[in-house]
Amino acid sequence: MQGAAASVGASTTRGAGAPQPAPPEVAPDVRERLAPRYKVFVHDDPITTMVFVVDVLRRVFGLEGDRARRVMLEAHESGVAFVCALSLEQAEFRVEQAHALARGAGYPLRFTYEPE
């Protein structure tokens, strides 16, 4: 039994003394890059109700009640308001969600996004 273990060990350790390639070195000054962010805006229109806009800002963009109302009022008074900044994928996804909710309810509510 001892002889069998030695022969198995000998056959699997051949080349164990051969040098192994070193892992690639990473420069110490390489830093993780953050994904670019996109600013999302809500636009005023004469048809969409204020209540509906606040609901979409809360449900889709996660704004708290008071903040959602302030954003809606800013859009109502100035024509457009900043909602939040997100990754491109999240901005696209949430704007599509908001547009789908608005179209489903018969409103022309519009959101846009642009690079920060």
Biopython code that builds the backbone (N, CA, C, O; Angstrom):
import numpy as np
from Bio.PDB.StructureBuilder import StructureBuilder

atoms = [
    (1, "MET", "N", (0.818, -1.160, 0.000)),
    (1, "MET", "CA", (0.000, 0.000, 0.000)),
    (1, "MET", "C", (0.874, 1.240, 0.000)),
    (1, "MET", "O", (0.614, 2.172, -0.762)),
    (2, "GLN", "N", (1.870, 1.275, 0.807)),
    (2, "GLN", "CA", (2.748, 2.416, 0.872)),
    (2, "GLN", "C", (3.452, 2.608, -0.452)),
    (2, "GLN", "O", (3.637, 3.746, -0.885)),
    (3, "GLY", "N", (3.846, 1.546, -1.103)),
    (3, "GLY", "CA", (4.520, 1.632, -2.395)),
    (3, "GLY", "C", (3.587, 2.178, -3.461)),
    (3, "GLY", "O", (4.028, 2.928, -4.332)),
    (4, "ALA", "N", (2.303, 1.822, -3.418)),
    (4, "ALA", "CA", (1.357, 2.301, -4.410)),
    (4, "ALA", "C", (1.153, 3.807, -4.263)),
    (4, "ALA", "O", (1.064, 4.520, -5.262)),
    (5, "ALA", "N", (1.079, 4.288, -3.040)),
    (5, "ALA", "CA", (0.881, 5.712, -2.817)),
    (5, "ALA", "C", (2.089, 6.484, -3.299)),
    (5, "ALA", "O", (1.960, 7.578, -3.850)),
    (6, "ALA", "N", (3.273, 5.909, -3.088)),
    (6, "ALA", "CA", (4.485, 6.598, -3.505)),
    (6, "ALA", "C", (4.541, 6.694, -5.023)),
    (6, "ALA", "O", (4.941, 7.723, -5.567)),
    (7, "SER", "N", (4.134, 5.600, -5.728)),
    (7, "SER", "CA", (4.208, 5.650, -7.180)),
    (7, "SER", "C", (3.169, 6.609, -7.754)),
    (7, "SER", "O", (3.433, 7.273, -8.757)),
    (8, "VAL", "N", (1.991, 6.690, -7.135)),
    (8, "VAL", "CA", (0.979, 7.630, -7.609)),
    (8, "VAL", "C", (1.475, 9.039, -7.372)),
    (8, "VAL", "O", (1.364, 9.904, -8.241)),
    (9, "GLY", "N", (2.028, 9.269, -6.181)),
    (9, "GLY", "CA", (2.543, 10.594, -5.859)),
    (9, "GLY", "C", (3.667, 10.974, -6.791)),
    (9, "GLY", "O", (3.758, 12.135, -7.189)),
    (10, "ALA", "N", (4.522, 10.049, -7.154)),
    (10, "ALA", "CA", (5.649, 10.342, -8.029)),
    (10, "ALA", "C", (5.159, 10.693, -9.415)),
    (10, "ALA", "O", (5.721, 11.568, -10.072)),
    (11, "SER", "N", (4.093, 10.003, -9.875)),
    (11, "SER", "CA", (3.621, 10.271, -11.227)),
    (11, "SER", "C", (2.908, 11.615, -11.322)),
    (11, "SER", "O", (2.896, 12.228, -12.389)),
    (12, "THR", "N", (2.311, 12.086, -10.223)),
    (12, "THR", "CA", (1.586, 13.352, -10.294)),
    (12, "THR", "C", (2.453, 14.551, -9.967)),
    (12, "THR", "O", (2.058, 15.689, -10.220)),
    (13, "THR", "N", (3.631, 14.312, -9.406)),
    (13, "THR", "CA", (4.470, 15.445, -9.039)),
    (13, "THR", "C", (5.540, 15.724, -10.073)),
    (13, "THR", "O", (6.345, 16.635, -9.879)),
    (14, "ARG", "N", (5.582, 14.973, -11.171)),
    (14, "ARG", "CA", (6.563, 15.284, -12.199)),
    (14, "ARG", "C", (6.326, 16.690, -12.697)),
    (14, "ARG", "O", (5.187, 17.066, -12.971)),
    (15, "GLY", "N", (7.350, 17.451, -12.816)),
    (15, "GLY", "CA", (7.244, 18.807, -13.303)),
    (15, "GLY", "C", (6.860, 19.790, -12.212)),
    (15, "GLY", "O", (6.692, 20.978, -12.485)),
    (16, "ALA", "N", (6.717, 19.312, -10.972)),
    (16, "ALA", "CA", (6.342, 20.215, -9.894)),
    (16, "ALA", "C", (7.446, 21.218, -9.628)),
    (16, "ALA", "O", (7.178, 22.307, -9.119)),
    (17, "GLY", "N", (8.670, 20.880, -9.958)),
    (17, "GLY", "CA", (9.783, 21.786, -9.739)),
    (17, "GLY", "C", (9.921, 22.807, -10.851)),
    (17, "GLY", "O", (10.728, 23.731, -10.742)),
    (18, "ALA", "N", (9.138, 22.657, -11.934)),
    (18, "ALA", "CA", (9.231, 23.595, -13.048)),
    (18, "ALA", "C", (8.666, 24.945, -12.611)),
    (18, "ALA", "O", (7.683, 24.996, -11.871)),
    (19, "PRO", "N", (9.277, 26.027, -13.059)),
    (19, "PRO", "CA", (8.792, 27.341, -12.651)),
    (19, "PRO", "C", (7.395, 27.618, -13.217)),
    (19, "PRO", "O", (7.117, 27.334, -14.382)),
    (20, "GLN", "N", (6.545, 28.165, -12.392)),
    (20, "GLN", "CA", (5.184, 28.519, -12.782)),
    (20, "GLN", "C", (5.187, 29.981, -13.237)),
    (20, "GLN", "O", (5.927, 30.794, -12.683)),
    (21, "PRO", "N", (4.374, 30.323, -14.234)),
    (21, "PRO", "CA", (4.350, 31.721, -14.662)),
    (21, "PRO", "C", (3.801, 32.619, -13.551)),
    (21, "PRO", "O", (2.855, 32.249, -12.855)),
    (22, "ALA", "N", (4.394, 33.782, -13.395)),
    (22, "ALA", "CA", (3.953, 34.724, -12.366)),
    (22, "ALA", "C", (2.649, 35.376, -12.816)),
    (22, "ALA", "O", (2.442, 35.595, -14.009)),
    (23, "PRO", "N", (1.769, 35.686, -11.861)),
    (23, "PRO", "CA", (0.537, 36.381, -12.243)),
    (23, "PRO", "C", (0.889, 37.765, -12.798)),
    (23, "PRO", "O", (1.885, 38.364, -12.392)),
    (24, "PRO", "N", (0.086, 38.262, -13.710)),
    (24, "PRO", "CA", (0.396, 39.565, -14.286)),
    (24, "PRO", "C", (0.373, 40.650, -13.210)),
    (24, "PRO", "O", (-0.467, 40.631, -12.311)),
    (25, "GLU", "N", (1.292, 41.578, -13.314)),
    (25, "GLU", "CA", (1.350, 42.668, -12.343)),
    (25, "GLU", "C", (0.397, 43.772, -12.773)),
    (25, "GLU", "O", (0.245, 44.060, -13.960)),
    (26, "VAL", "N", (-0.235, 44.375, -11.791)),
    (26, "VAL", "CA", (-1.155, 45.482, -12.050)),
    (26, "VAL", "C", (-0.496, 46.740, -11.508)),
    (26, "VAL", "O", (-0.038, 46.774, -10.366)),
    (27, "ALA", "N", (-0.456, 47.752, -12.323)),
    (27, "ALA", "CA", (0.155, 49.009, -11.898)),
    (27, "ALA", "C", (-0.572, 49.528, -10.663)),
    (27, "ALA", "O", (-1.802, 49.496, -10.609)),
    (28, "PRO", "N", (0.172, 50.003, -9.674)),
    (28, "PRO", "CA", (-0.476, 50.454, -8.437)),
    (28, "PRO", "C", (-1.352, 51.687, -8.619)),
    (28, "PRO", "O", (-2.221, 51.947, -7.786)),
    (29, "ASP", "N", (-1.144, 52.452, -9.687)),
    (29, "ASP", "CA", (-1.935, 53.669, -9.856)),
    (29, "ASP", "C", (-3.185, 53.467, -10.710)),
    (29, "ASP", "O", (-3.892, 54.427, -11.019)),
    (30, "VAL", "N", (-3.458, 52.209, -11.092)),
    (30, "VAL", "CA", (-4.675, 51.939, -11.848)),
    (30, "VAL", "C", (-5.846, 51.989, -10.880)),
    (30, "VAL", "O", (-5.861, 51.273, -9.879)),
    (31, "ARG", "N", (-6.829, 52.835, -11.179)),
    (31, "ARG", "CA", (-7.994, 52.985, -10.310)),
    (31, "ARG", "C", (-9.244, 52.539, -11.051)),
    (31, "ARG", "O", (-9.342, 52.619, -12.275)),
    (32, "GLU", "N", (-10.189, 52.071, -10.259)),
    (32, "GLU", "CA", (-11.462, 51.655, -10.844)),
    (32, "GLU", "C", (-12.173, 52.896, -11.383)),
    (32, "GLU", "O", (-12.290, 53.904, -10.686)),
    (33, "ARG", "N", (-12.640, 52.818, -12.611)),
    (33, "ARG", "CA", (-13.351, 53.940, -13.215)),
    (33, "ARG", "C", (-14.841, 53.782, -12.946)),
    (33, "ARG", "O", (-15.404, 52.692, -13.054)),
    (34, "LEU", "N", (-15.443, 54.871, -12.602)),
    (34, "LEU", "CA", (-16.878, 54.852, -12.353)),
    (34, "LEU", "C", (-17.630, 55.040, -13.665)),
    (34, "LEU", "O", (-17.185, 55.772, -14.550)),
    (35, "ALA", "N", (-18.750, 54.384, -13.777)),
    (35, "ALA", "CA", (-19.581, 54.517, -14.976)),
    (35, "ALA", "C", (-20.110, 55.943, -15.035)),
    (35, "ALA", "O", (-20.467, 56.510, -14.002)),
    (36, "PRO", "N", (-20.168, 56.527, -16.220)),
    (36, "PRO", "CA", (-20.709, 57.883, -16.319)),
    (36, "PRO", "C", (-22.164, 57.911, -15.876)),
    (36, "PRO", "O", (-22.894, 56.931, -16.030)),
    (37, "ARG", "N", (-22.571, 59.042, -15.328)),
    (37, "ARG", "CA", (-23.936, 59.176, -14.839)),
    (37, "ARG", "C", (-24.713, 60.102, -15.763)),
    (37, "ARG", "O", (-24.146, 60.937, -16.467)),
    (38, "TYR", "N", (-26.025, 59.927, -15.736)),
    (38, "TYR", "CA", (-26.915, 60.691, -16.602)),
    (38, "TYR", "C", (-27.961, 61.391, -15.754)),
    (38, "TYR", "O", (-28.555, 60.791, -14.858)),
    (39, "LYS", "N", (-28.180, 62.672, -16.045)),
    (39, "LYS", "CA", (-29.185, 63.458, -15.338)),
    (39, "LYS", "C", (-30.541, 63.213, -15.993)),
    (39, "LYS", "O", (-30.677, 63.297, -17.213)),
    (40, "VAL", "N", (-31.529, 62.913, -15.175)),
    (40, "VAL", "CA", (-32.898, 62.680, -15.660)),
    (40, "VAL", "C", (-33.714, 63.922, -15.357)),
    (40, "VAL", "O", (-33.626, 64.487, -14.267)),
    (41, "PHE", "N", (-34.517, 64.346, -16.341)),
    (41, "PHE", "CA", (-35.363, 65.527, -16.209)),
    (41, "PHE", "C", (-36.813, 65.165, -16.511)),
    (41, "PHE", "O", (-37.091, 64.296, -17.336)),
    (42, "VAL", "N", (-37.728, 65.843, -15.832)),
    (42, "VAL", "CA", (-39.150, 65.721, -16.127)),
    (42, "VAL", "C", (-39.577, 67.036, -16.765)),
    (42, "VAL", "O", (-39.141, 68.111, -16.353)),
    (43, "HIS", "N", (-40.437, 66.935, -17.778)),
    (43, "HIS", "CA", (-40.905, 68.099, -18.523)),
    (43, "HIS", "C", (-42.378, 68.339, -18.246)),
    (43, "HIS", "O", (-43.167, 67.403, -18.116)),
    (44, "ASP", "N", (-42.726, 69.603, -18.160)),
    (44, "ASP", "CA", (-44.114, 69.979, -17.922)),
    (44, "ASP", "C", (-44.927, 69.816, -19.200)),
    (44, "ASP", "O", (-44.405, 69.955, -20.306)),
    (45, "ASP", "N", (-46.179, 69.527, -19.034)),
    (45, "ASP", "CA", (-47.114, 69.531, -20.164)),
    (45, "ASP", "C", (-48.469, 69.975, -19.626)),
    (45, "ASP", "O", (-48.705, 69.901, -18.420)),
    (46, "PRO", "N", (-49.356, 70.431, -20.493)),
    (46, "PRO", "CA", (-50.643, 70.972, -20.016)),
    (46, "PRO", "C", (-51.703, 69.915, -19.711)),
    (46, "PRO", "O", (-52.818, 70.265, -19.323)),
    (47, "ILE", "N", (-51.384, 68.646, -19.876)),
    (47, "ILE", "CA", (-52.407, 67.606, -19.735)),
    (47, "ILE", "C", (-52.198, 66.706, -18.519)),
    (47, "ILE", "O", (-53.152, 66.418, -17.795)),
    (48, "THR", "N", (-50.969, 66.260, -18.284)),
    (48, "THR", "CA", (-50.694, 65.328, -17.189)),
    (48, "THR", "C", (-51.003, 65.990, -15.851)),
    (48, "THR", "O", (-50.581, 67.119, -15.597)),
    (49, "THR", "N", (-51.735, 65.288, -15.003)),
    (49, "THR", "CA", (-52.092, 65.862, -13.702)),
    (49, "THR", "C", (-50.887, 65.881, -12.769)),
    (49, "THR", "O", (-49.982, 65.054, -12.879)),
    (50, "MET", "N", (-50.895, 66.833, -11.859)),
    (50, "MET", "CA", (-49.812, 66.949, -10.879)),
    (50, "MET", "C", (-49.729, 65.711, -10.001)),
    (50, "MET", "O", (-48.639, 65.254, -9.658)),
    (51, "VAL", "N", (-50.874, 65.179, -9.643)),
    (51, "VAL", "CA", (-50.922, 63.980, -8.800)),
    (51, "VAL", "C", (-50.250, 62.805, -9.510)),
    (51, "VAL", "O", (-49.506, 62.042, -8.893)),
    (52, "PHE", "N", (-50.517, 62.664, -10.805)),
    (52, "PHE", "CA", (-49.917, 61.565, -11.560)),
    (52, "PHE", "C", (-48.401, 61.730, -11.638)),
    (52, "PHE", "O", (-47.666, 60.756, -11.479)),
    (53, "VAL", "N", (-47.926, 62.951, -11.881)),
    (53, "VAL", "CA", (-46.478, 63.200, -11.957)),
    (53, "VAL", "C", (-45.814, 62.831, -10.636)),
    (53, "VAL", "O", (-44.784, 62.157, -10.629)),
    (54, "VAL", "N", (-46.388, 63.263, -9.531)),
    (54, "VAL", "CA", (-45.830, 62.938, -8.216)),
    (54, "VAL", "C", (-45.809, 61.431, -8.004)),
    (54, "VAL", "O", (-44.831, 60.889, -7.489)),
    (55, "ASP", "N", (-46.872, 60.758, -8.396)),
    (55, "ASP", "CA", (-46.937, 59.297, -8.256)),
    (55, "ASP", "C", (-45.821, 58.614, -9.050)),
    (55, "ASP", "O", (-45.175, 57.700, -8.539)),
    (56, "VAL", "N", (-45.590, 59.043, -10.282)),
    (56, "VAL", "CA", (-44.530, 58.449, -11.108)),
    (56, "VAL", "C", (-43.156, 58.740, -10.499)),
    (56, "VAL", "O", (-42.303, 57.854, -10.447)),
    (57, "LEU", "N", (-42.941, 59.964, -10.044)),
    (57, "LEU", "CA", (-41.656, 60.299, -9.424)),
    (57, "LEU", "C", (-41.389, 59.437, -8.195)),
    (57, "LEU", "O", (-40.243, 59.067, -7.938)),
    (58, "ARG", "N", (-42.409, 59.122, -7.449)),
    (58, "ARG", "CA", (-42.247, 58.284, -6.261)),
    (58, "ARG", "C", (-42.066, 56.819, -6.639)),
    (58, "ARG", "O", (-41.144, 56.162, -6.155)),
    (59, "ARG", "N", (-42.935, 56.306, -7.496)),
    (59, "ARG", "CA", (-42.920, 54.875, -7.833)),
    (59, "ARG", "C", (-41.734, 54.478, -8.695)),
    (59, "ARG", "O", (-41.103, 53.451, -8.442)),
    (60, "VAL", "N", (-41.423, 55.268, -9.699)),
    (60, "VAL", "CA", (-40.385, 54.875, -10.656)),
    (60, "VAL", "C", (-38.998, 55.354, -10.232)),
    (60, "VAL", "O", (-38.016, 54.625, -10.374)),
    (61, "PHE", "N", (-38.920, 56.582, -9.710)),
    (61, "PHE", "CA", (-37.617, 57.154, -9.392)),
    (61, "PHE", "C", (-37.289, 57.129, -7.907)),
    (61, "PHE", "O", (-36.186, 57.506, -7.510)),
    (62, "GLY", "N", (-38.237, 56.685, -7.079)),
    (62, "GLY", "CA", (-37.974, 56.504, -5.654)),
    (62, "GLY", "C", (-37.856, 57.786, -4.854)),
    (62, "GLY", "O", (-37.243, 57.780, -3.787)),
    (63, "LEU", "N", (-38.422, 58.887, -5.333)),
    (63, "LEU", "CA", (-38.371, 60.130, -4.593)),
    (63, "LEU", "C", (-39.357, 60.085, -3.429)),
    (63, "LEU", "O", (-40.435, 59.500, -3.537)),
    (64, "GLU", "N", (-38.977, 60.707, -2.320)),
    (64, "GLU", "CA", (-39.877, 60.831, -1.177)),
    (64, "GLU", "C", (-40.990, 61.809, -1.542)),
    (64, "GLU", "O", (-40.841, 62.590, -2.482)),
    (65, "GLY", "N", (-42.083, 61.775, -0.824)),
    (65, "GLY", "CA", (-43.253, 62.587, -1.135)),
    (65, "GLY", "C", (-42.979, 64.065, -1.304)),
    (65, "GLY", "O", (-43.365, 64.649, -2.316)),
    (66, "ASP", "N", (-42.313, 64.692, -0.323)),
    (66, "ASP", "CA", (-42.048, 66.131, -0.399)),
    (66, "ASP", "C", (-41.122, 66.468, -1.562)),
    (66, "ASP", "O", (-41.345, 67.447, -2.274)),
    (67, "ARG", "N", (-40.105, 65.673, -1.750)),
    (67, "ARG", "CA", (-39.170, 65.925, -2.860)),
    (67, "ARG", "C", (-39.887, 65.757, -4.199)),
    (67, "ARG", "O", (-39.679, 66.555, -5.113)),
    (68, "ALA", "N", (-40.722, 64.740, -4.324)),
    (68, "ALA", "CA", (-41.464, 64.519, -5.563)),
    (68, "ALA", "C", (-42.367, 65.710, -5.863)),
    (68, "ALA", "O", (-42.469, 66.137, -7.013)),
    (69, "ARG", "N", (-43.020, 66.250, -4.838)),
    (69, "ARG", "CA", (-43.885, 67.417, -5.043)),
    (69, "ARG", "C", (-43.074, 68.648, -5.444)),
    (69, "ARG", "O", (-43.508, 69.413, -6.305)),
    (70, "ARG", "N", (-41.906, 68.852, -4.836)),
    (70, "ARG", "CA", (-41.053, 69.996, -5.199)),
    (70, "ARG", "C", (-40.579, 69.890, -6.645)),
    (70, "ARG", "O", (-40.585, 70.878, -7.379)),
    (71, "VAL", "N", (-40.166, 68.685, -7.055)),
    (71, "VAL", "CA", (-39.713, 68.478, -8.441)),
    (71, "VAL", "C", (-40.862, 68.733, -9.407)),
    (71, "VAL", "O", (-40.678, 69.387, -10.433)),
    (72, "MET", "N", (-42.041, 68.222, -9.086)),
    (72, "MET", "CA", (-43.197, 68.429, -9.960)),
    (72, "MET", "C", (-43.521, 69.917, -10.082)),
    (72, "MET", "O", (-43.795, 70.399, -11.181)),
    (73, "LEU", "N", (-43.492, 70.651, -8.968)),
    (73, "LEU", "CA", (-43.801, 72.081, -8.995)),
    (73, "LEU", "C", (-42.754, 72.865, -9.781)),
    (73, "LEU", "O", (-43.090, 73.799, -10.509)),
    (74, "GLU", "N", (-41.493, 72.487, -9.636)),
    (74, "GLU", "CA", (-40.444, 73.151, -10.413)),
    (74, "GLU", "C", (-40.667, 72.944, -11.911)),
    (74, "GLU", "O", (-40.525, 73.883, -12.694)),
    (75, "ALA", "N", (-41.014, 71.727, -12.309)),
    (75, "ALA", "CA", (-41.289, 71.456, -13.719)),
    (75, "ALA", "C", (-42.512, 72.253, -14.173)),
    (75, "ALA", "O", (-42.531, 72.790, -15.280)),
    (76, "HIS", "N", (-43.522, 72.326, -13.324)),
    (76, "HIS", "CA", (-44.748, 73.052, -13.669)),
    (76, "HIS", "C", (-44.468, 74.544, -13.861)),
    (76, "HIS", "O", (-45.009, 75.170, -14.773)),
    (77, "GLU", "N", (-43.620, 75.106, -12.999)),
    (77, "GLU", "CA", (-43.344, 76.540, -13.034)),
    (77, "GLU", "C", (-42.302, 76.932, -14.073)),
    (77, "GLU", "O", (-42.413, 77.993, -14.688)),
    (78, "SER", "N", (-41.288, 76.086, -14.277)),
    (78, "SER", "CA", (-40.200, 76.472, -15.182)),
    (78, "SER", "C", (-40.161, 75.665, -16.482)),
    (78, "SER", "O", (-39.388, 75.983, -17.386)),
    (79, "GLY", "N", (-40.985, 74.632, -16.577)),
    (79, "GLY", "CA", (-41.037, 73.830, -17.793)),
    (79, "GLY", "C", (-40.254, 72.539, -17.742)),
    (79, "GLY", "O", (-40.555, 71.596, -18.473)),
    (80, "VAL", "N", (-39.246, 72.488, -16.879)),
    (80, "VAL", "CA", (-38.427, 71.274, -16.753)),
    (80, "VAL", "C", (-37.790, 71.264, -15.367)),
    (80, "VAL", "O", (-37.531, 72.321, -14.791)),
    (81, "ALA", "N", (-37.536, 70.053, -14.826)),
    (81, "ALA", "CA", (-36.911, 69.942, -13.506)),
    (81, "ALA", "C", (-36.014, 68.712, -13.461)),
    (81, "ALA", "O", (-36.327, 67.678, -14.051)),
    (82, "PHE", "N", (-34.897, 68.840, -12.753)),
    (82, "PHE", "CA", (-33.974, 67.728, -12.512)),
    (82, "PHE", "C", (-34.633, 66.741, -11.555)),
    (82, "PHE", "O", (-35.185, 67.134, -10.527)),
    (83, "VAL", "N", (-34.571, 65.456, -11.901)),
    (83, "VAL", "CA", (-35.148, 64.405, -11.058)),
    (83, "VAL", "C", (-34.060, 63.713, -10.248)),
    (83, "VAL", "O", (-34.126, 63.679, -9.019)),
    (84, "CYS", "N", (-33.039, 63.152, -10.943)),
    (84, "CYS", "CA", (-31.966, 62.430, -10.279)),
    (84, "CYS", "C", (-30.875, 62.127, -11.300)),
    (84, "CYS", "O", (-31.046, 62.377, -12.493)),
    (85, "ALA", "N", (-29.754, 61.589, -10.829)),
    (85, "ALA", "CA", (-28.669, 61.165, -11.708)),
    (85, "ALA", "C", (-28.485, 59.658, -11.542)),
    (85, "ALA", "O", (-28.422, 59.146, -10.425)),
    (86, "LEU", "N", (-28.400, 58.960, -12.674)),
    (86, "LEU", "CA", (-28.322, 57.498, -12.676)),
    (86, "LEU", "C", (-27.316, 57.030, -13.706)),
    (86, "LEU", "O", (-26.851, 57.815, -14.533)),
    (87, "SER", "N", (-26.977, 55.742, -13.655)),
    (87, "SER", "CA", (-26.185, 55.152, -14.734)),
    (87, "SER", "C", (-27.034, 55.184, -16.008)),
    (87, "SER", "O", (-28.257, 55.312, -15.940)),
    (88, "LEU", "N", (-26.396, 55.069, -17.146)),
    (88, "LEU", "CA", (-27.132, 55.108, -18.406)),
    (88, "LEU", "C", (-28.211, 54.034, -18.445)),
    (88, "LEU", "O", (-29.342, 54.302, -18.851)),
    (89, "GLU", "N", (-27.869, 52.833, -18.029)),
    (89, "GLU", "CA", (-28.826, 51.731, -18.082)),
    (89, "GLU", "C", (-30.041, 52.006, -17.198)),
    (89, "GLU", "O", (-31.178, 51.756, -17.598)),
    (90, "GLN", "N", (-29.791, 52.524, -15.990)),
    (90, "GLN", "CA", (-30.894, 52.826, -15.085)),
    (90, "GLN", "C", (-31.726, 53.993, -15.603)),
    (90, "GLN", "O", (-32.953, 53.971, -15.509)),
    (91, "ALA", "N", (-31.067, 55.011, -16.148)),
    (91, "ALA", "CA", (-31.801, 56.165, -16.699)),
    (91, "ALA", "C", (-32.718, 55.703, -17.830)),
    (91, "ALA", "O", (-33.894, 56.062, -17.867)),
    (92, "GLU", "N", (-32.178, 54.911, -18.745)),
    (92, "GLU", "CA", (-32.993, 54.404, -19.860)),
    (92, "GLU", "C", (-34.165, 53.576, -19.349)),
    (92, "GLU", "O", (-35.303, 53.760, -19.780)),
    (93, "PHE", "N", (-33.877, 52.673, -18.436)),
    (93, "PHE", "CA", (-34.897, 51.768, -17.921)),
    (93, "PHE", "C", (-36.019, 52.530, -17.215)),
    (93, "PHE", "O", (-37.197, 52.291, -17.479)),
    (94, "ARG", "N", (-35.652, 53.442, -16.322)),
    (94, "ARG", "CA", (-36.675, 54.154, -15.544)),
    (94, "ARG", "C", (-37.467, 55.134, -16.411)),
    (94, "ARG", "O", (-38.672, 55.296, -16.215)),
    (95, "VAL", "N", (-36.805, 55.788, -17.363)),
    (95, "VAL", "CA", (-37.534, 56.679, -18.262)),
    (95, "VAL", "C", (-38.536, 55.869, -19.083)),
    (95, "VAL", "O", (-39.668, 56.309, -19.281)),
    (96, "GLU", "N", (-38.135, 54.697, -19.559)),
    (96, "GLU", "CA", (-39.068, 53.838, -20.302)),
    (96, "GLU", "C", (-40.237, 53.413, -19.424)),
    (96, "GLU", "O", (-41.382, 53.394, -19.877)),
    (97, "GLN", "N", (-39.951, 53.071, -18.164)),
    (97, "GLN", "CA", (-41.020, 52.691, -17.227)),
    (97, "GLN", "C", (-42.001, 53.842, -17.036)),
    (97, "GLN", "O", (-43.216, 53.651, -17.091)),
    (98, "ALA", "N", (-41.462, 55.037, -16.811)),
    (98, "ALA", "CA", (-42.311, 56.210, -16.584)),
    (98, "ALA", "C", (-43.158, 56.512, -17.815)),
    (98, "ALA", "O", (-44.345, 56.818, -17.696)),
    (99, "HIS", "N", (-42.552, 56.427, -18.995)),
    (99, "HIS", "CA", (-43.304, 56.677, -20.232)),
    (99, "HIS", "C", (-44.402, 55.628, -20.420)),
    (99, "HIS", "O", (-45.508, 55.960, -20.845)),
    (100, "ALA", "N", (-44.105, 54.381, -20.109)),
    (100, "ALA", "CA", (-45.114, 53.323, -20.247)),
    (100, "ALA", "C", (-46.290, 53.563, -19.302)),
    (100, "ALA", "O", (-47.443, 53.386, -19.697)),
    (101, "LEU", "N", (-46.015, 53.961, -18.064)),
    (101, "LEU", "CA", (-47.095, 54.262, -17.124)),
    (101, "LEU", "C", (-47.931, 55.427, -17.625)),
    (101, "LEU", "O", (-49.160, 55.392, -17.567)),
    (102, "ALA", "N", (-47.254, 56.467, -18.121)),
    (102, "ALA", "CA", (-47.966, 57.652, -18.607)),
    (102, "ALA", "C", (-48.830, 57.316, -19.825)),
    (102, "ALA", "O", (-49.992, 57.717, -19.890)),
    (103, "ARG", "N", (-48.272, 56.591, -20.778)),
    (103, "ARG", "CA", (-49.042, 56.243, -21.987)),
    (103, "ARG", "C", (-50.220, 55.351, -21.633)),
    (103, "ARG", "O", (-51.304, 55.474, -22.203)),
    (104, "GLY", "N", (-49.992, 54.455, -20.688)),
    (104, "GLY", "CA", (-51.071, 53.575, -20.243)),
    (104, "GLY", "C", (-52.218, 54.339, -19.596)),
    (104, "GLY", "O", (-53.371, 53.912, -19.649)),
    (105, "ALA", "N", (-51.887, 55.477, -18.983)),
    (105, "ALA", "CA", (-52.912, 56.299, -18.342)),
    (105, "ALA", "C", (-53.427, 57.393, -19.270)),
    (105, "ALA", "O", (-54.298, 58.177, -18.893)),
    (106, "GLY", "N", (-52.885, 57.441, -20.486)),
    (106, "GLY", "CA", (-53.344, 58.431, -21.452)),
    (106, "GLY", "C", (-52.719, 59.805, -21.315)),
    (106, "GLY", "O", (-53.287, 60.795, -21.777)),
    (107, "TYR", "N", (-51.538, 59.880, -20.677)),
    (107, "TYR", "CA", (-50.861, 61.165, -20.483)),
    (107, "TYR", "C", (-49.616, 61.267, -21.372)),
    (107, "TYR", "O", (-48.978, 60.260, -21.675)),
    (108, "PRO", "N", (-49.278, 62.503, -21.790)),
    (108, "PRO", "CA", (-48.068, 62.696, -22.601)),
    (108, "PRO", "C", (-46.828, 63.015, -21.765)),
    (108, "PRO", "O", (-45.869, 63.578, -22.294)),
    (109, "LEU", "N", (-46.820, 62.677, -20.500)),
    (109, "LEU", "CA", (-45.696, 62.984, -19.604)),
    (109, "LEU", "C", (-44.387, 62.558, -20.253)),
    (109, "LEU", "O", (-44.282, 61.469, -20.818)),
    (110, "ARG", "N", (-43.376, 63.447, -20.160)),
    (110, "ARG", "CA", (-42.107, 63.174, -20.831)),
    (110, "ARG", "C", (-40.933, 63.367, -19.884)),
    (110, "ARG", "O", (-40.857, 64.346, -19.141)),
    (111, "PHE", "N", (-40.025, 62.407, -19.934)),
    (111, "PHE", "CA", (-38.762, 62.465, -19.201)),
    (111, "PHE", "C", (-37.646, 62.389, -20.237)),
    (111, "PHE", "O", (-37.798, 61.737, -21.270)),
    (112, "THR", "N", (-36.527, 63.054, -19.962)),
    (112, "THR", "CA", (-35.349, 62.959, -20.815)),
    (112, "THR", "C", (-34.132, 62.744, -19.917)),
    (112, "THR", "O", (-34.216, 62.912, -18.700)),
    (113, "TYR", "N", (-33.013, 62.375, -20.513)),
    (113, "TYR", "CA", (-31.764, 62.237, -19.759)),
    (113, "TYR", "C", (-30.612, 62.683, -20.631)),
    (113, "TYR", "O", (-30.678, 62.612, -21.858)),
    (114, "GLU", "N", (-29.540, 63.150, -19.976)),
    (114, "GLU", "CA", (-28.342, 63.622, -20.669)),
    (114, "GLU", "C", (-27.138, 63.362, -19.777)),
    (114, "GLU", "O", (-27.285, 63.258, -18.559)),
    (115, "PRO", "N", (-25.944, 63.257, -20.366)),
    (115, "PRO", "CA", (-24.753, 63.008, -19.550)),
    (115, "PRO", "C", (-24.512, 64.137, -18.544)),
    (115, "PRO", "O", (-24.794, 65.303, -18.819)),
    (116, "GLU", "N", (-23.991, 63.769, -17.385)),
    (116, "GLU", "CA", (-23.651, 64.785, -16.382)),
    (116, "GLU", "C", (-22.504, 65.630, -16.856)),
    (116, "GLU", "O", (-22.074, 66.540, -16.147)),
]
sb = StructureBuilder()
sb.init_structure("model")
sb.init_model(0)
sb.init_chain("A")
sb.init_seg("    ")
for serial, (resi, resn, name, xyz) in enumerate(atoms, 1):
    if name == "N":
        sb.init_residue(resn, " ", resi, " ")
    sb.init_atom(name, np.array(xyz, "f"), 0.0, 1.0, " ", f" {name:<3s}", serial, name[0])
structure = sb.get_structure()
